[in-house]
Amino acid sequence: MLAVEHPLVIDADVQKSRKSQYEINPNIINRWSPRSFSGEVLSNQDLFKLFEAARWAPSSYNNQPWRFIYAKRESKQWDSLFDLLVDFNKQWCTNASVLVVIISKKTFEHNGMPSFTHQFDAGAAWENLALQATFQGLAAHAMQGFDYEKARRDLEIPDDYEVTVMVAIGKRASPEKLPQDLRQREVPSNRKPISEIVMEGKFGNHIGEP
């Protein structure tokens, strides 16, 4: 068997605000959602590594319902995605390198029947993308703060696809690049304890910590 190695260590900034209850892959702890981006250009090579990671996500019947519509900040397509954002998100996304709208197909390709897990599957693809971004030293921030119906119209998304989320991607920058009211929020968030989210056998039967 191949030896499994974890070359990453927990980032110092992350250590201050996040404590894992059990030992897991550090890349998972290091992943968070910054808002401060440097504005640097992201190469196609670096960007498409993220999509490569996303396409290996699991999905029901291997349907792979996820699709990615992207625009780089320096491209002519940028405004068509940037203009979808609510004003709050525009103020920090302006320095992102790439914006991506993730959509998912609501039906199975092999029989045309509804797929009840298409959004779940697209979420798995997003997580792969986000973890790969962290591995590459990039930041990826997913958000729902944009106009979903305008996205469908302006991006010409077919009716059999669900508009799921938008993602800002780029290289991290100092919090000082953010508006004053966002600087204090530029820290990794913690998570609820396992005892609060895991139940044995039925809802409400919370487990004790081993």
Secondary structure by P-SEA (a helix, b strand, c coil): cccccccccccaaaaacccccccccccccccccccccccccccaaaaaaaaaaaaacccccccccbbbbbbcccccaaaaaaaaccaaaaaccccccbbbbbbbbccccccccccccaaaaaaaaaaaaaaaaaaacbbbbbbccccaaaaaaaacccccccccbbbbbcccccccccccccccccbbbbbccccccccccccccccccc
